[in-house]
Amino acid sequence: MDQHPDLNTPQSQFFSPKVELNPSTLLAPVPVVLVSCCGLPGEGCDQANLITVAWAGTVNSEPPMVSVSIRPSRYSHTQISQSREFVINLVDEKLLQATDFCGVKSGRDLDKFSACKLSAVKASQMNHAPAVAQSPLTLSCQVEQILPLGSHDLFLARVAAVEVNPSLLDADNRLRLDKAGLVAYAHGNYYSLGKLLGFFGYSVARPQVLAKRMPPAKKKTAPKAKKGKSRST
């Protein structure tokens, strides 16, 4: 089958040509999350542990399911494989330094909760994996399938419970994650989520809806003239 005629037109006719790179995981930005876990009692790795994960994502809505990808060599991989559960802790700016630390240290060598002065608390619907008390929102996850993919194994899990800091609920009990100060990750760097650019469906929303949900645009003011003595001629 021939390509669409538009696809045969040289890219440079309309845009500056892109430079082709080697295939890699350059999907960005992605959420950076702190995953908490714990192995089974008596199996040698039953200390509460933390691992920083940038490869986490949503995979299904009914039932709610998520995934995390972890190298088989990681201590947390063994723990999650044993207990078949983990907790995804969303990361805000206050939690970022601890999150970065947990990404470069191994739970085999130290107690990350203690080292980062974080509190491990009981997570809803979890028998082993704790939650991080300092996280603004946590997802309790029950593993349904482990898929070996190569460098990483993909843990497919059902979200069994969601717990949120009450400060993120407004007067109508609606979740306001925009007030959580969450952090994203892109090509080796962390970024804070900032200005609201739109909402799902804003491109076709009625003017009344846009006026209600989008912040008013700031008016640009002309720079004030500098005060100075006038010269007489």
MIVEXVO-488875 format. One record per atom (N, C-alpha, C): x, y, z; residue in one letter. Coordinates in steps of 0.02 Angstrom, whole numbers, plus 32768, in hexadecimal, padded with zeros to 4 digits. Each point is the difference from the previous one (the first is absolute). Layout:
<atoms>
XYZA ...
</atoms>
This chain:
<atoms>
802A7FC58000M 7FD6803B8000M 802C803E8000M 7FEF80317FD5D 8027803D7FFDD 7FF5802A803ED 803280278011Q 7FF8802D8038Q 7FD080397FEEQ 7FE4801D8033H 7FD5803B7FF6H 802A80357FDDH 7FE480237FCEP 802780327FDBP 80228033802CP 7FDF80158036D 801E8032802CD 803F7FE68022D 80037FBD800AL 803A7FE38022L 803D7FFC7FD2L 7FF580087FBEN 80377FFE7FD1N 801F80457FF5N 7FE18033801CT 801980447FF8T 803B800A802FT 803880197FE7P 8039800C802CP 7FED802A803CP 80167FEB803BQ 7FEF8023803EQ 801880487FFFQ 8039800C7FE0S 801D80428000S 7FD680337FDAS 7FCF7FE87FD8Q 7FD6802F7FDCQ 7FD380278030Q 7FF07FE28039F 7FD38020802FF 802280118042F 802C7FD48018F 801F80088041F 804B7FF47FFBF 802480158033S 80477FEF8003S 80057FB5800AS 802B7FDD7FDAP 80047FB78006P 80197FEB8045P 7FE37FCB801BK 80157FE58040K 803E7FD57FF7K 80267FF88036V 803A7FD58001V 7FEC7FBD801EV 800C7FC97FDDE 7FED7FBE8019E 80337FE78032E 7FE77FEA803BL 802A7FE48034L 7FF67FB58004L 802C7FDF8026N 7FF87FB8800AN 7FC17FF38029N 7FDD7FC87FF4P 7FC47FF08027P 80107FFE804BP 7FD880228027S 800B80018049S 7FBF80148022S 80017FFE8042T 7FC4800F8027T 7FFD804B800FT 7FF580287FCDL 7FFE80488009L 7FB8801A8004L 7FD57FDA8020L 7FBD8019800FL 8006802F803BL 7FEA803E7FF7A 800980328036A 7FCC80377FF9A 7FEC801F8038P 80157FEF8044P 7FD87FC5801AP 80197FE28036V 7FDD7FC88021V 7FFD800F804BV 7FD17FE18023P 7FFE800B8048P 803B7FDE8022P 801B801F8033V 80327FDF802AV 7FDB7FED8040V 80047FC08012V 7FDB7FE7803AV 802F7FDB802FV 7FEC7FFD803EL 80247FDA8033L 7FD87FC1800EL 801B7FC67FF0V 7FDD7FC1800AV 80187FE18041V 7FD17FF1802CS 80117FE08040S 7FEA7FB77FFDS 80287FD58020C 7FF47FB87FFCC 801F7FDD803CC 7FF37FC08006C 801C7FD88036C 7FFA7FB77FEDC 80347FD9800DG 7FFD7FB87FF2G 7FD97FDB8035G 7FFB7FBE7FF7L 7FDA7FD78030L 802A7FF1803EL 7FE07FFB8039P 80247FF0803FP 80257FBD7FF9P 803D7FFF801AG 80277FC28000G 80237FF17FBFG 7FFA802C7FCDE 801F7FF37FC0E 804180287FF6E 801580258033G 804080237FFDG 7FFD80477FE4G 7FC680187FECC 7FFD80457FE6C 7FBE801F8014C 7FF07FFA8041D 7FC080188019D 800580448023D 803380277FEBQ 800580458019Q 7FDD802F7FD0Q 7FD8802E8018A 7FDE80307FD5A 803380257FD6A 7FF180087FC0N 8031801B7FD1N 7FDF80327FD1N 802B80287FE0L 7FE980327FD0L 802A7FFC7FC1L 7FE1800A7FC6I 802480057FC1I 7FE180387FD7I 802B80277FE0T 7FE980367FD5T 7FF37FE47FBAT 7FC680107FE4V 7FED7FE57FBFV 7FE8803A7FD3V 801D80057FC5A 7FE7802F7FCFA 7FD87FDC7FCAA 80057FBE7FFFW 7FDB7FD97FCFW 7FC27FE28021W 7FD0802B800CA 7FC07FEC801DA 7FC9801D7FD5A 7FC97FDC7FF8G 7FCC801A7FD5G 7FBC7FE0800DG 7FCD801F7FE3T 7FBC7FE78003T 7FF57FD07FC6T 7FE27FC7800CV 7FF57FCF7FCBV 7FB67FEF7FF5V 7FD5800F8031N 7FBA7FED7FF9N 7FD780298032N 7FC0800C7FEES 7FD48026802DS 7FCC7FD58022S 7FE77FCC7FE0E 7FCE7FD3801DE 80177FB87FF7E 801D7FE18033P 8011801B8042P 803C802F7FFCP 8009802C8032P 803A802C7FFEP 80417FD88008P 802D80097FCFM 803F7FDB8001M 8039802E7FECM 803A7FF2801DV 803C80267FF1V 803A7FCF7FF5V 8038801A7FECS 803B7FD67FF7S 803E80258019S 80327FDA8016V 8043801A800DV 80327FD07FE1V 8036801B7FE7S 80357FD67FE3S 803E8003802CS 801A7FC68013I 80387FFC802FI 80327FCB7FE6I 803F80108006R 80347FCF7FECR 7FFF7FC4802FR 80087FC37FE6P 80007FC4802BP 803780018035P 803680257FF5S 803780028030S 7FF0802A803ES 7FCB80277FFER 7FF0802D8037R 7FE57FDA803CR 80128017803BY 7FE87FE2803FY 7FB480038004Y 7FE380397FEAS 7FB880088001S 7FDC7FCF7FD2S 80217FEC7FCAH 7FE37FCF7FD2H 7FF27FBF8025H 80317FEA8028T 7FF77FC38027T 7FC780078032T 7FFD803A8022Q 7FCD800B8032Q 7FBA80007FE2Q 7FF880247FC9I 7FBD80047FE0I 7FEC7FBC7FE3I 80317FDC7FE5S 7FF17FBE7FE5S 7FE87FD18036S 801A8007803DQ 7FEB7FD68039Q 7FBA80138018Q 7FF7803F800FS 7FC180168020S 7FC8800C7FCFS 8011800B7FC0R 7FCF800F7FCBR 7FD9803F8010R 80208031801FE 7FE08040800DE 803480378006E 7FEA803D7FF2F 802B803B8009F 7FD3803D8005F 801C80388017V 7FDB803E8005V 802380367FD7V 7FDB80217FD4I 801A80397FDBI 7FF2803F8028I 803580248012N 7FFA803E8026N 8010803A7FD2N 7FD0802C7FF3L 800D803A7FD6L 8032802E8023L 802880237FD8V 80378028801AV 7FF3804A7FF5V 800380268036D 7FFD80497FFBD 8045801C800BD 800680427FFDE 804280208005E 80217FF28043E 7FDA7FFB8036K 801C7FF38042K 801F7FBA8004K 7FE57FD27FD8L 80167FBA8003L 80367FF17FCCL 801180307FD6L 802B7FF27FC7L 80477FEB8013L 801F80228030Q 80457FEF8012Q 80057FB88019Q 7FCF7FEC802AA 80007FBB8018A 7FF47FD07FC6A 7FD680137FD2T 7FF27FD67FC6T 803E7FF57FD6T 802580357FF5D 803E7FFA7FD9D 80327FD38025D 800680088042F 802D7FD78028F 7FEE7FB67FF9F 7FBF7FF18002C 7FE97FBA7FFCC 800C7FE27FBAC 800E802B7FCFG 800E7FE77FBDG 80497FEE7FF5G 802C8015802EV 80477FF17FF8V 801C7FD48037V 7FD87FEE8031K 80157FD48036K 7FD77FBF7FFEK 801E7FCA8018S 7FDE7FC08000S 7FE57FEF8046S 7FC47FE28001G 7FE47FEA803FG 80257FC6801FG 802D7FE17FDAR 802A7FCB801CR 8031801C8032R 801280407FF7D 8036801D8026D 7FE9802A803BD 7FC2801A7FFEL 7FE9802C8035L 7FB580048002L 7FE680178038D 7FB9800C8009D 7FF080457FE3D 7FE180027FC5K 7FF580407FDFK 7FCD802B8025K 7FCE7FE18020F 7FD080278027F 802580278036F 802D7FDE8024S 802580208036S 803180347FE5S 80237FEE7FCAA 8032802D7FE4A 7FE180417FE7A 7FC37FFC7FE7C 7FDE803C7FE4C 7FD080208032C 7FFD7FE4803CK 7FD2801A8034K 7FB880017FE7K 7FED7FC97FDFL 7FBB7FF87FE8L 7FDC7FCE802DL 7FBE80068003S 7FD87FD5802CS 7FDB7FCB7FD7S 800B7FC18011A 7FDC7FC97FE1A 7FBF7FF48027A 7FC780057FDDV 7FBF7FF78021V 7FD97FCA7FDCV 7FCF7FE58023K 7FD67FCB7FE3K 7FDB801C7FC3K 80037FDB7FC9A 7FDD80137FC3A 7FC07FD87FFAA 7FCB80217FEDS 7FC07FDE7FF9S 80057FC57FCFS 7FE47FC78013Q 7FFB7FC47FD7Q 80437FDC7FF6Q 803580178022M 80417FE07FFAM 800F7FD7803EM 801D7FC57FF6N 80147FD58038N 804980098013N 802880187FD1H 80488005800BH 801D80457FEEH 7FF080197FC5A 801D803E7FE9A 7FE3803C8026A 802C802B801CP 7FE7803C8023P 7FF780397FCEP 7FE580378018A 7FFC803E7FDBA 802F80328020A 801080357FDBV 80298037801BV 7FD18035801AV 8003800E8041A 7FD2802F801EA 800680467FE2A 803C80137FEAQ 800C80437FE7Q 7FE7800A7FB8Q 7FEC7FCB7FDES 7FE880067FBBS 7FBA801E7FFES 7FF1802C7FD0P 7FBE801E7FFDP 7FC97FCF7FEBP 80127FCD7FDAL 7FCE7FCF7FE9L 80237FBD7FF4L 7FE07FC98016T 801D7FBE7FF8T 7FCF7FD17FDET 801A7FD17FD9L 7FD97FCD7FDFL 80177FBB8017L 7FD57FDC8021S 800F7FBB8015S 7FF57FD17FC5S 80347FDA7FEFC 7FFE7FD97FC2C 800C7FB6800DC 7FD57FD67FE3Q 80067FB78006Q 80167FE47FBCQ 80397FDF7FFFV 801D7FE77FC2V 7FD67FC87FE3V 7FF080067FC0E 7FDA7FCC7FDDE 802A7FD97FCEE 803580207FE8Q 802A7FDF7FCEQ 8045801F7FFFQ 80347FD77FF5I 804480187FF8I 80187FEC7FBBI 801180307FD6L 80147FF37FBBL 804A800F7FF6L 802A7FCC7FF5P 8046800D7FF1P 8005801E7FB9P 802280397FFAL 800280227FBFL 804780077FE5L 80337FF58029G 8045800B7FEBG 8026801C803BG 801380407FFBS 8025801F8037S 7FD58007803FS 7FBE80077FF6H 7FD2800A8038H 7FC77FCC7FFEH 7FE37FF5803AD 7FC27FDA8005D 7FC78031800DD 7FC77FF57FDFL 7FC6802B8009L 7FD17FE18032L 7FF180248035F 7FD07FEA8033F 7FBD801F7FF1F 7FD07FD87FEAL 7FBC80187FF4L 7FD87FF68040L 7FE080358017A 7FDF7FFC8041A 7FBD80238000A 7FD37FE68029R 7FBF801E800AR 80048031803AR 7FE3803B7FF7V 7FFE80318036V 7FC87FED8030V 80137FEC803DA 7FD07FE88031A 7FE58038802CA 802780378006A 7FEA8037802AA 8028803F7FEEA 7FE18039800CV 802180417FF7V 7FF58028803FV 8036801B801CE 7FFB8029803CE 802080447FF2E 7FDF80368016V 801680437FEFV 8002802C803EV 802E802F8000N 800480328035N 7FC0802A7FFFN 7FDE80088038P 7FC180268001P 800780487FE6P 803C801C8003S 800A80447FE9S 7FF680077FB5S 80007FC87FDCL 7FF780017FB8L 7FB77FF77FEBL 7FD380008030L 7FB87FFD7FF2L 7FE28044800EL 7FD9801A7FCFD 7FE28041800BD 7FBF7FFB8027D 7FDC80378005A 7FC280018029A 7FCB7FD17FE5A 80037FF17FBFD 7FD07FD17FE2D 801B7FB97FFCD 80387FF48024N 801F7FBD8003N 801D7FEA7FBDN 801180307FD6R 801F7FF17FC0R 804C80008008R 80207FD17FDEL 80497FFA8004L 802080397FD9L 803080228020R 802480387FE1R 804B7FF07FFDR 80127FD37FD2L 80467FED7FF9L 802A803A7FE6L 7FDF80337FE3D 8026803A7FE9D 80208026803AD 7FE87FF4803CK 801D8021803BK 80347FD58024K 80117FC77FE3A 802E7FD18022A 804980107FF4A 8010802A7FCFG 8046800E7FF1G 80267FC47FE7G 7FE07FD97FD4L 801F7FC27FE8L 803C800D7FD3L 80297FCC7FF8V 803E80057FDBV 7FFE7FD07FC4V 801D80167FC8A 80077FD67FC5A 804A7FF67FF0A 800E7FCF7FD5Y 80457FEE7FEFY 800780017FB4Y 8035801F7FE7A 800B80027FB8A 804B7FFF7FF1A 80177FCA7FE2H 80447FF97FE6H 803580118036H 7FF77FE2803BG 803280068035G 7FF6803A802FG 7FCB80287FF7N 7FF58039802BN 7FBA7FFF801DN 7FF8801F803BY 7FBF80068021Y 7FE480457FF4Y 7FBE80037FF6Y 7FDE80407FF5Y 7FC080038029Y 7FF2803C801AS 7FC180088024S 7FC980107FCES 7FC47FE6800DL 7FC7800F7FD5L 7FE680458012L 7FF7802A7FCEG 7FEF8046800EG 7FC080187FE0G 8007802A7FCEK 7FC880257FE3K 7FCD7FD27FDFK 7FC0800C800EL 7FCA7FDC7FE0L 7FFA80187FB8L 80057FD17FD0L 7FFB80117FB9L 7FBD7FED7FE2L 7FDD7FD28020G 7FC07FEA7FE6G 7FE67FC6802AG 7FC87FE47FECF 7FE37FC68021F 7FE57FD27FCAF 7FF37FC18011F 7FEA7FD17FCEF 7FBF80197FE0F 800180097FBDG 7FC680197FDCG 7FFD804B7FF9G 803480248017Y 7FFC804A7FFEY 7FFE801A7FB8Y 801A7FDA7FD0S 800180187FBBS 7FBA80057FE1S 7FCF7FDE801EV 7FBC80037FE5V 7FCF801A8035V 801980198038A 7FD480168036A 7FDD80417FEFA 7FC48009801DR 7FDA803E7FF7R 802380398024R 7FF6803D7FE9P 8021803A8021P 7FF18004804AP 7FC27FEE8014Q 7FEE80038047Q 802B7FD0802AQ 800D7FC57FE3V 80297FCE8023V 804880188004V 8019801C7FCAL 804580198000L 800880378034L 7FCF802C8003A 800380378030A 80017FE78048A 7FDE7FC8800CK 7FFC7FE48043K 803E7FD98013K 801D7FDB7FD1R 80357FD28011R 804680197FF0R 800680317FD4M 8042801A7FEEM 800D80418025M 803C800A801AP 800F803F8023P 800080397FCFP 7FEC803C8016P 800080397FD3P 804680127FEAP 800780137FC1A 804180127FE6A 801780418021A 804080028012K 801B803C801EK 800A80367FCBK 7FE9803B800FK 800780377FD1K 8047801B8003K 801C800B7FC5K 8043801B7FFDK 7FFD804C8009K 80288019802BT 80028048800CT 803D801E7FE0T 7FF8803B7FE4A 803880227FE0A 803280168034A 80407FFA7FF1P 803380158031P 7FFA804A800FP 800A80118040K 7FFB80458014K 803F80267FEAK 7FF4803D7FEAA 8039802A7FEBA 802A8014803DA 80407FFF7FF7K 802C80138036K 7FFB804A800FK 7FFE800F8041K 7FFC80478014K 8046801F7FFBK 8000803C7FE8G 804180247FFAG 7FF4804A7FF5G 803480278008K 7FFB80487FF5K 7FFC800F7FB6K 7FD280297FEES 7FFA80137FB9S 803380357FEFS 80197FFA7FC5R 803280317FEBR 7FDF803B7FDCR 8013803B800ES 7FE5803B7FDCS 802F80137FC8S 7FE580137FCAT 802A80137FC7T 8007804A7FF9T 
</atoms>
